């Protein structure tokens, strides 16, 4: 059976909208992205600006946080899934319509952090355990930042780096300055540590240290997966347990990072053995 031209055009459009990553977040790709694809195809003819979808995603996230604080955990879980679909759709819409913008990039990054803070604040309010909620928020922020930065450094090492965060004026410039305050310390800390660790390292050691296996694990701890799991804990009526889970995930990155160290040392030993007469 020959496929129709519209079908081929649709597949090409969706392929263009897909962000290329060295590791796949399974929950995102197989649960949320197909739904987001349908939404993107509906929004394209309407010429909806991608930042409007970011704002809708943010509004859904704040609504979910409000429902948690009110005690409607089931309602919050449902709205949270809508937020995740919209969060996947905004970038796809921007790429599919060739309307990737400076404003959208900064707005998307900051809105995710803002919604995460609101959600954990709501957990603290509902459970009466604000310190646990704060620890959960900091742990989640650390895990997501580690995912982003190690992928960024991996791609730099393999010559497929991210486009640098652009300069901007107007509202985009304001968001850029906020972004620098919020994310710059984390980005610089990871970058400087890796630069220190790999000072004087040979190519094989560097490639071993920037291993894809680490990215596979961290990608599947990404935001879409986190919010899906969070929704499950909301349905179970135990959002406090999600805080403990994400704290455990943050601690679990330690052996993951030690594994990178082991891989680099093994690569270095093999290189020295090859050079020995």
Secondary structure, 3 states (H helix, E strand, C coil): CCCCHHHHHHHHHHHHHCCCCCCCCHHHHHHHHHHHHHHHHHHHCCCCCHHHHHHHHHHHHHHHHHHHHHCCHHHHHHHHHHHHHHHHHHHHHHHHCCCCCHHHHHHHHHHHHHHHHHHHHHHHHHHCCHHHHHHHHHHHHHHHHHHHHHHHHHHHHCCCCCCCCCCCCHHHHHHHHHHHHHHHHHHHHHHHHHHHHCCCCCHHHHHHHCCHHHHHHHHCCCHHHHHHHHHHHHHCCCHHHHHHHHHHHHHHHHHHHHHHHHHHHHHHHHHHHHHCC
